[in-house]
Amino acid sequence: MAKAQVIGNVFTQLFRDLGIDKAIQQNMAVSRWSEIVGERISEISEAERIENGVLFVKVSSPVWRNELVFMKSNLISSVNEALAKTVVRDIKFT
């Protein structure tokens, strides 16, 4: 187990040194959207990409878009909490 932790630390540092740790965290925000927000919200929305801390989420209808706008701060908190890092500063629903 100790060797696995050492290797994990080496990769973490390597990703940080190469500047790709942020890209990895952003990818995690997009790929884990359904898991983080739950079944009901994931049925009507899909995370598409993240740019400069803004997560772009496609929503199935304008009515749902308006509903999610009211939930935005909770969704941002949920995503950042799940990633244990502030990755998302805002969400744009389209």
C-alpha positions as CSV (number, residue, x, y, z in Angstrom):
1,M,0.0,0.0,0.0
2,A,2.9,2.4,0.8
3,K,4.3,2.0,-2.7
4,A,0.9,2.8,-4.2
5,Q,0.6,5.9,-2.2
6,V,4.2,7.0,-3.2
7,I,3.4,6.4,-6.9
8,G,0.1,8.3,-6.5
9,N,2.0,11.2,-5.0
10,V,4.5,11.1,-7.8
11,F,1.7,11.3,-10.4
12,T,-0.1,14.0,-8.5
13,Q,3.1,16.1,-8.5
14,L,3.8,15.3,-12.1
15,F,0.3,16.4,-13.2
16,R,0.8,19.6,-11.2
17,D,4.2,20.3,-12.7
18,L,2.9,19.7,-16.2
19,G,-0.1,22.0,-15.5
20,I,-2.7,19.3,-16.4
21,D,-4.1,18.8,-12.9
22,K,-6.6,21.6,-13.5
23,A,-7.7,20.0,-16.8
24,I,-8.1,16.7,-15.0
25,Q,-10.3,18.2,-12.3
26,Q,-12.4,20.0,-15.0
27,N,-12.9,16.8,-16.9
28,M,-14.0,15.2,-13.6
29,A,-16.6,17.9,-13.1
30,V,-18.1,17.1,-16.6
31,S,-17.8,13.3,-16.5
32,R,-19.2,13.0,-12.9
33,W,-22.1,15.5,-13.4
34,S,-24.8,12.7,-13.5
35,E,-23.4,11.0,-10.4
36,I,-23.1,14.3,-8.5
37,V,-26.5,15.8,-9.3
38,G,-28.5,12.6,-9.1
39,E,-30.9,10.7,-11.4
40,R,-33.6,13.3,-11.7
41,I,-31.4,16.2,-12.7
42,S,-29.2,14.1,-14.9
43,E,-32.3,12.9,-16.9
44,I,-32.9,16.5,-18.0
45,S,-29.4,17.9,-18.2
46,E,-25.9,17.1,-19.5
47,A,-22.6,18.7,-18.6
48,E,-20.9,19.6,-21.9
49,R,-17.6,21.4,-21.0
50,I,-15.9,23.7,-18.5
51,E,-14.1,26.9,-19.5
52,N,-12.4,29.2,-17.0
53,G,-14.4,27.8,-14.1
54,V,-17.7,28.0,-15.9
55,L,-19.5,24.7,-16.4
56,F,-21.8,24.6,-19.5
57,V,-24.8,22.4,-19.0
58,K,-27.3,21.5,-21.7
59,V,-30.9,21.3,-20.4
60,S,-33.8,19.6,-22.1
61,S,-36.3,22.5,-21.9
62,P,-36.5,26.2,-21.0
63,V,-38.7,25.3,-18.0
64,W,-36.1,23.0,-16.6
65,R,-33.4,25.6,-17.4
66,N,-35.2,28.1,-15.2
67,E,-35.6,25.6,-12.4
68,L,-31.9,24.8,-12.5
69,V,-31.0,28.4,-12.4
70,F,-32.7,28.6,-9.0
71,M,-30.6,25.6,-7.9
72,K,-27.3,26.9,-9.3
73,S,-25.5,27.8,-6.1
74,N,-26.4,24.4,-4.6
75,L,-25.2,22.6,-7.7
76,I,-21.9,24.5,-7.7
77,S,-21.4,23.6,-4.1
78,S,-22.2,19.9,-4.8
79,V,-19.8,19.7,-7.7
80,N,-17.0,21.3,-5.8
81,E,-17.6,19.2,-2.7
82,A,-17.6,16.0,-4.7
83,L,-14.3,17.0,-6.3
84,A,-12.9,18.2,-3.0
85,K,-11.7,21.3,-4.8
86,T,-13.1,24.5,-6.1
87,V,-13.3,23.7,-9.8
88,V,-16.6,25.3,-10.8
89,R,-17.3,29.0,-10.1
90,D,-20.4,29.4,-12.2
91,I,-22.8,27.3,-14.3
92,K,-24.4,28.4,-17.6
93,F,-27.5,26.5,-18.6
94,T,-28.3,26.2,-22.3
